[in-house]
Amino acid sequence: MGGVLPSNGAAETPIPGFIEEPTLLYDDLDIRVIWRAGSSNYLLITFGDLVGLANGLRFAADIPAAKAGINCIGIVAKRPNWYPVSSIHAAFATIAPILRDFSLRITYGGSMGGYAAIKYSKLFGATHIIAMCPQWSIDPTECDGHHPGWASYFEPRLSGMGIKTEDVSGAVTVMADPFDRIDRFHLERIARAAPNLLVIGVFFVGHHITHVFAGTKTLVDIIAAAMAADQQSLIALSRSARKDHNVRFEKLIDIGTRRMPRFAGRLISSRLREGRLDRRLGAKYAILVISQYLKAGDPSSAADYYEIVKEDFAEPSQAIVAALLVCHANGAMPAIKTTHRTVIYFSLVLGFCVHAARGSLEGGTLLPVHFDLVGRGLALFVNIGPSRVYLHAHPDGRIGFATESTSVPVFQMSPSSGEWFALEARNLFLSAEREGQITANRTEIGGWERFTIEIAVSSDHP
């Protein structure tokens, strides 16, 4: 095991892959301590967060530490207990012999683990501390009326758990999002206990910082920069890691949909078009933007944005939800559009569905066909006076009034594409025939079997 402090105080590059099997050092009702030897000239002591509770010989950052060949002690909680003092002190006796072999000791953790990395830094003689979005205390009696979060996990034995100056040793680096209200409170309190604290802002990621900094290279780079007190490198690492990360993007969208829907809408659209955003997730965000426009009393912008993103939805059902939202606010109903640039009507003269140019009511003999979204299908209907009459596929393929009243007939949508969809009934696909009929008589999907949703001008004129 290495342990002599280099003259410049820097971390030497460990040998990748030079690693021993993990061994159990200590185990009680609250924590588990694992040791795995590597080739680094420093010792990394990690504390797990709420996501990484005890599971065999796994511990926080175990995989990247192993890949990088880092000497590592992993301390893992068995439940959300914020590492009780009694257990840590009991475990210290088994850890102490390993500590003596290293002059460079780094405590590391996120959230609950970040708290422990700072709280027990003096006990472990840490030369450096790296804490991501740590808590100062979850004891409400210490927080002067502030809500510290995680209140359901507080228990009496944690009373007075707040980090104090006498708990801290070494150079403390905290990485946190200062725009997160709760994390900012904890950051301010930790700064009182560690006046020389180095804070690296990781903006617009909230409390999800550990996800942003996942990976072997990132871990090694953060450790090297923190040990060298290289603030500019840490800022650059923060900027690079969060720039294109989904966590930051989701946070920006969450803020944007509530405060700046136009900005959020542009961001969603550009990422969808560039293929940098999952289409299902993008559709969810797009619907939030539309909802925010409507909440702000701007249905025109909601309709405009729907037209921009409607082809980017992952599933027809998502496009339909968005269309229904827009139409409801505009006092309109969406129409089912064919590839002939026509929409579906029900002909009172013929007794079945046809397609015609939008607005072709033909003296009141064509009724607009409306629909409800039912799971991944559509229930088609027409309004006759105050009554809603559902439509279904007859044995001859024509789409007419439903003759069975036991359940609502549903036309299944297929495939899962937001650009267009097919409608299926009786194991056959609906087709917009050249002659104007809508019939369920195709076994394969071609051009005439593809439909889209279009927002109508009014509820009476699709």
N, C-alpha and C positions, 0 to 999 in steps of 0.2 A: 504494500500500500504506500502510495506517495504521501508526502506530508511536509516537506521543507518549503517554506514560503520563498518564491523567487524574488530576486532583488527588486524587480519592478512591480511586484504584487500582482502580476497577471496570471491568468489561468493558462496552463500549457494545454495544447491540443491532445486529447486522449486518443488512444488507438481504437478506431471503430471495430466493433465486433469482439474486442477483447473483454469478455464478461464472464462471470461465474454464475452458476445457478443460484436463485434466491433462497435464503434460509430464514426460518422464523426465529426471531430474537426474543419476542415477548408477546404475551396474549392474556388479556383479562376480559371482563364483561364489557368494557368500554372501547378499548383500542387494540390494535394489532401492530406489531413492529416487525418489518422485514428488512433484511440486509442483503445487498448484492454487490460484490466487489467488481471493480473495473480497473481501468488503467489511468484514470485522470489524477492530476496532482492535487485535486480538491475533493471534498466530500459534499454531496448534495443531500440535504435532508428535506424530504417532501411531506406535506400534509394534504390529505385528500379533502375534497369538498363534499357537498351533499349528494352529488351524483355518483361519486366514487367511494361508496361505503365498502366495508370489508368484504372481500370475495377471494377466498383462497390466498394465494401469495401475490395477488395483484396490488398495485399501489399507484398513486398519482405520478404521472410522467414516466412510468416504468419502461414502456416500449421505446420512446425516444432516448431515454437515458441509457438503455441497453444498447441501442444502435450506435450511440455515440461513445460507448465504453466508459461511462461515468460511474465512479464509486457512489453508491446511493443507499441511503436508509429511507424506507418508506413507512410513514406512520399513518395508519388508516383508522378512522372512527367506525364503530359498528352500528351506530345510529346517529342522528343529528344531535350530538352532545357537546359540540364546541370544545372538545378535548379537555376534559376535567383535569384540574391541577393534580389531584391525587393519583390518577393513572399515569400522567406524564412523569411525575416524580418517581413513581414505582418503576417505570420502564427505564428511567435514566441509568440505573445501576448496570443494566445489561448493555446499554449503548455506550457508556463512558469509555470502555477499553478501545472501542473503534475511534472515538473522538480524539483520543490521545495521539493517534497516528497522523492526524491532519492539522496543519496550521490554518489552511483555508477551509472554512466551513460556510456553506450557503444554506440558509433555510428558505423554503420555497413553497408557495401554495396559493390557492384562489378561494375567495369567499370565506367559508368557515376555515379552510386550510390557510388562507392568507392571514386570518386573525391569529392562528396558532403560530405561523411562521414568525410573526412579530412578537407575540406574547412570550414565547419561549426562546427567543433569540439569545438572551443573556444566559439562560440556563445551559444552552448548548454551546455557548461561546462563539456564536456566529460572527464571522467577519463581514458577511454580506447577507442582506435579506431582500428577497424578491417576492412581493405580495401583490396579487391581482384582486381588485375590488374587495378588499378585506373589510370585515366589521371591526369596530372598536369595542362594542359591547352589545349584547341583546338584552341586557338587564334594564327594564324600563325605568327603574328607580334611579338609575345613573344618568338618564338621558334628558333631564330637565324639561320634561313635557314633550320632547320630540319622539316621533314614532321610529324606533330603530329597525323595524322589520323583523321577520322570523319570530314573532312573539309566541307562536304556538309551541316553539321548541324550548322556550326558557323554562328552567326548573330551579327550585330554591338553592340547590348546591352551586349554581352559577352566580349567585349574588356577589356583586362587587368584582365581576370578571373583567371590567374595563382595563385596557392596556395602559400601564403606568410607565413613567420614565425609567424606574428601576427595573422594568422587565426587558428593556431594550439594550442591545449592544450591536455594534457593527454599522455599516452603511446601509440605510434603509431606502429601497426603491419601491415605490407603489405605483402601479399602473391601474388607472380608474377612469371612468367617464364622469367628468365633473358636471355634466348636464343631467345625470341621474340623481334625483333629489336625495334618496336615502343613502346612496353611496357617497355623495358629497358630504352629508352630515358625518358619516364615519371617517371620511378623509380628514375633515377639519379637526375632529377629536384626536385622531392619531397624530396629527401634526403637533398638537400640544405636548404629547408624550415624546415625540421624536422631532425636535426642532430643526435638525439638519436633514429632514426628509426630502428625498428627491421624488417629485411627482411627475409622471409621464401621462399626459392626457390621451385617452383612447376614445375619441369623440364619436357619439352616435352609435354606441353599441350596447348601452345600458349595462346590465349586470352580467353580460355574457362574454366577458373578456377572455376567459380561458379557452373558449371555443375559437376565438379569433387567432390566438397564439399557439394553436396546436401544431405539432410537427417537430421532427428531430432538429433540423437546421435552425428553426426559429428558437428552440430551447437553447441550443448551443450559442447562438448569436446573442440572445438576451443575457445569458450568464456572462459571456465575455464582455459585453458592453457595461453591464452593471458592476462587474469587478474592476473594470478600468475607469469607472465613474464617467463614462462617455455619454453625456446627456444627448448630444446631437445624434449619435448612432441609435440610441434608444428611441428618440423621436422619429427617426427615419424608419426604424423597424415598426413602430406603431402605425405610421402612415401607410407603409407598404402592406402590412398585414390586414388592416381594416378596409383599405381602399375598395376592393372588389368583393369583400366578404359578404355573404348573404345576411349575416347578423346586422351589419351596418346598413345594408340596403333596406332590410325590413324596418329598422328603426327610423330611417329617413322617410320611408313610405308612411309609417305610422304617424309621424309628426306632420308630414306633408298633406296627408289626406284630411287632417283636422284643421290645418292652418293655411296650407298653400296647395289646394287641389290641382291647380294648373301645373305647378312645378312637379308634383307627384305624378300627374298624368303623363307628362313628357318623359319623365324618368322611366316609368313603366313601359311606355311605348318603345322607347329607344332600346331598352334591354331586350324586350321581346323580339324586335326586328333583328337585333344583333345575335340572337340565340343565346344570350347570357342569363336568361331567366326562364325557369321552368314554366311552361304555359299554364298549367293548372294553378300554380301560385300566382302567376301574373294575372290570370283572370280574377282570382280572389281580390287582388289589390285593385284591379280596374273597377270592379263592382263597388269597392269602398270609395273610390274617387267619384263615381257616378252618384252614390248615395250622399256623399258630402256636398256635391253640387246641388242636389235636390234639397238637402237640409238647409242650405244657404239660400234657397228660393231662386235657384238659377236653372230651371229645367231646360232652357235652350242650350246652355253649355253642356249639360248632362247628355242631351241628344247628340250634340256635335262630337263629344268624346266617344260615345257609343259607336258612331259611324267610323271613327278612327281605329278603334280596337276590336271591332266585332269579328274580324277575320283571324284574330290572334288568340281567341279563346280555345282552350284545349278540348272542351266538350260542348256540344250544342246546348245542353242544359244550362251551362253557365252563360252563354250568349242570350238565352231566352230569359233567364232571371234578370239580366241587365236590361233587356228590351222591355220586360214587364214593368220594371221600376221606372224607366223613362216614360213609357206610355201612360202609366197611371198618373204621373205628375203632369203630363201634357193633356190629360183628358182624351187619350187616344187608345187604340188597340193595335198590337202588332199584327202584321199579316204574314202568311206563309207564301214566300216568293219562289217561283219556278225558274228554271234556266232560260225560259222563253221571255223573261222579264215581265211575267204576268203574276197574278195572285189567285189564290183559291177562293172560289165562291160556292154556294149551294144554289142550284137552280130549282126554283119552285115549279117551273114548267116541266122540266125533265125528271125531277125527283132524285137527282144525284149531283155529285160535285163536278164542277168544271173549273177551268182557269181562264181568266180574261184580264184585259188591261185594267190597272187600278182605277177605280171610280166608275167601272162599267156596271151600273145597277140595272140597266135595261127596264126602266119603268117599275122598279120595285120587285122584279121577278128574280133577281140575284141577291142572295143574302150573304153578307160577310161571314166567313168561317173564322171563328175564334178558337182559342185553345187554352187548356190548363196544363201546366207542367206536372206530370205525375211520375215521380222517380226519374227514370231515363226515357220516359215516353211522353207522348202528347195525347190528351183527351180532346178530340175535336168536337165543336158544337156550334149551333146557330141559335140566335135569340129570335123567338117568335112571340111577339107581345111580351108579357112578363115571364114567359117560360123559356128555359134552356133545354134545347133538344140535342142530344148527343148523336154523333155519327159513327158508323162502323162500316167495315168492308163486307159486302154481300157476297154470296157464293160466286156470282158472275163477275166479281171484281169491282163492281161499281161501289162508290162510297155514298151511302144514303142514311136515312134515319135508322137508329138502332131499334131493333125489334124486341130485344131482351132488356128488361128493366131491372134485372137482379144486380148488375154491377156496371160501372162506367167502363165502356170500351176504351182501350188504350192502344195507340199506335207506337210501337217501339222505335226509338231512334238508333240508327246505326250508319256508319261507324262513329267512333269517338273522335270527331274532328270539329273544330270550332268554325271552320270556313264554310262547311255545308253539312247536311245530314240527309240520310234516307229514312223513310218511314216504312215500317214493316207491319203487315197484318196477314194472318193465315199463312205465314211462312213465305209470303210474296211481298215484293217491294212496290210501293205506289209509284206510278209513272204519270207525268204530265204529257199526255198524248198530243201529237201535232194538231189533231182535229178539235182539241179543246177539252176532252174528258180527262178526269183524274181516275185512274183505275189501279187496282192492286193485282197485277198480272205478270210481274217480272221476277225472274229467278236470280238476276245479277244486277248490279248497280252500274248504270251508264249515265250519260249526261242528263237524260230526261228524268232520272230517278233522284236527282240532287235538288235539295231545297235549302233555302236560307230564310232568315227572319228579317223583315223590314218593318220599320216603324211607320204606322199609318198617320194620315193627316188628322183624322178624327175617328171617333168610335163608330160612326155610321158609314164612313167611306174609306175602306182599307186601300 
